[in-house]
Amino acid sequence: MAPAIASLTNGAKRAAYSASQLARVVWFTGHYAYGRRVMGPLTDPGSAPYAEKFGPLDRDRLKTSFRELFRDDWKNIATGVYKFPGELRRPPSFSHLWRQSRDYLRDAEKVARRKHDHAHSEVLTETHREKYPRYFLQNFHYQTDGWLSDDSADRYDMQVETLFTGVAGPMRRQSLPFIRAALSGHDITQAKLLDLGSGTGTFLDTVKENWPALNVTALDLSPAYLNKTRASMGRWKNVDFVQANAEDTGLAGNAYDVVTAVYLFHELPPRARATVAAEIARLLKPGGTFILTDTIQFGDEPGFDILLENFPRGFHEPYYDSFCRTDLEALMGQYGLKRVNDKVAFLTKVIAFQKDGD
Ligand SMILES: C[S@@+](CC[C@H](N)C(=O)[O-])C[C@H]1O[C@@H](n2cnc3c(N)ncnc32)[C@H](O)[C@@H]1O
């Protein structure tokens, strides 16, 4: 922990946490509101509104759940379950914020045009088809360049935090107590963690902040996202970078104490989800833990079901609905991974599965 934070009293730390997190919520909610306005209504002009199965949104529960996330996040920090997060400790420079904001706002217009035109396969080119599975070659969220450019990787964290109004960090961090439990009793210098679909490395960076000596591997199919991770994780030792499909990683089996996947599974079609689950079971050591962190599913927060129903209508998310209906316990169970614990954290759910021991 930076000396400035380490030397503060608990009350002062809490004030620093609240101020920093509040600033993030205000900043990203402002961008969210702008993005929503540019995107326009869910339905195309002149079309009938969607017939909604669920509803209405339970706004009181939404506010309470939002507050509960911060309460849990702070409690974990205050009790030493994880460290005061770097993203709250190191405020970004004004020039960084300015560039990030300008880029996001300019790109939002392109995203809105793509949504309007239903243009979600711009990256489905012949050259890309030779290298990547068909399902990967889409403009998820109508994002510019899909997963396949440096600009997309540079913009990703801003887009995710904006989508989640500044709480992607606290939601991802709810995976850390599960990692702590999985690593309990291990010699950290010998333990190995693999993060599938590691994106720009934001989650792995948080993992390394907490366990600097842990051997971690970032795996992603996108060379651009992996390069971004490589750049952002340069300060850490014992980090490997693997560009591969999570369905067939080419990595050694029975080798990892922990495998994580954060917001990957809802981007996969059902067939690929099953293949990745089988691959995770192969990669884990006997007794190892798979920690799945992803969107909540239908029924987890009944008052939010309408959000899950409408999300794939506003953003290009072709596999989201089927993910939200998947019996994950049954899916993982087919490959010998048993659910041992879970936690719903606002719009995210963390589930720990354990591979049978020897
Ligand atoms: C929604 S992002 C999640 C990124 C990161 N885990 C996070 O917490 O933000 C999904 C990531 O999964 C990667 N991805 C999608 N399909 C993949 C596959 N079959 N194998 C490996 N990576 C994949 C994408 O390139 C992207 O970086």
The ligand as a MOL file (V3000), in Angstrom:
LIG
                    3D

  0  0  0     0  0            999 V3000
M  V30 BEGIN CTAB
M  V30 COUNTS 27 29 0 0 0
M  V30 BEGIN ATOM
M  V30 1 C -15.9070 -8.6900 -22.0330 0
M  V30 2 S -14.2070 -8.8830 -22.2220 0 CHG=1
M  V30 3 C -13.6830 -9.2610 -20.5450 0
M  V30 4 C -12.2730 -8.8180 -20.3020 0
M  V30 5 C -11.7860 -8.8670 -18.8610 0
M  V30 6 N -11.7920 -10.1940 -18.3270 0
M  V30 7 C -12.5520 -7.9280 -17.9610 0
M  V30 8 O -12.7030 -8.2450 -16.7870 0
M  V30 9 O -12.9460 -6.8470 -18.3880 0 CHG=-1
M  V30 10 C -14.0540 -10.4440 -23.0060 0
M  V30 11 C -12.6030 -10.7640 -23.3840 0
M  V30 12 O -12.5870 -12.1340 -23.7620 0
M  V30 13 C -11.8130 -12.2850 -24.9220 0
M  V30 14 N -12.3310 -13.4800 -25.6050 0
M  V30 15 C -13.5180 -13.6640 -26.1990 0
M  V30 16 N -13.6290 -14.9110 -26.6750 0
M  V30 17 C -12.4760 -15.5490 -26.3490 0
M  V30 18 C -11.9860 -16.8660 -26.5410 0
M  V30 19 N -12.7040 -17.8030 -27.1680 0
M  V30 20 N -10.7650 -17.1670 -26.0590 0
M  V30 21 C -10.0120 -16.2470 -25.4070 0
M  V30 22 N -10.4160 -14.9850 -25.2110 0
M  V30 23 C -11.6420 -14.6300 -25.6670 0
M  V30 24 C -11.9810 -10.9830 -25.6980 0
M  V30 25 O -10.9020 -10.7690 -26.5810 0
M  V30 26 C -12.0490 -9.9780 -24.5590 0
M  V30 27 O -10.7770 -9.5020 -24.2320 0
M  V30 END ATOM
M  V30 BEGIN BOND
M  V30 1 1 1 2
M  V30 2 1 2 3
M  V30 3 1 2 10
M  V30 4 1 3 4
M  V30 5 1 4 5
M  V30 6 1 5 6
M  V30 7 1 5 7
M  V30 8 2 7 8
M  V30 9 1 7 9
M  V30 10 1 10 11
M  V30 11 1 11 12
M  V30 12 1 11 26
M  V30 13 1 12 13
M  V30 14 1 13 14
M  V30 15 1 13 24
M  V30 16 1 14 15
M  V30 17 1 14 23
M  V30 18 2 15 16
M  V30 19 1 16 17
M  V30 20 1 17 18
M  V30 21 2 17 23
M  V30 22 1 18 19
M  V30 23 2 18 20
M  V30 24 1 20 21
M  V30 25 2 21 22
M  V30 26 1 22 23
M  V30 27 1 24 25
M  V30 28 1 24 26
M  V30 29 1 26 27
M  V30 END BOND
M  V30 END CTAB
M  END
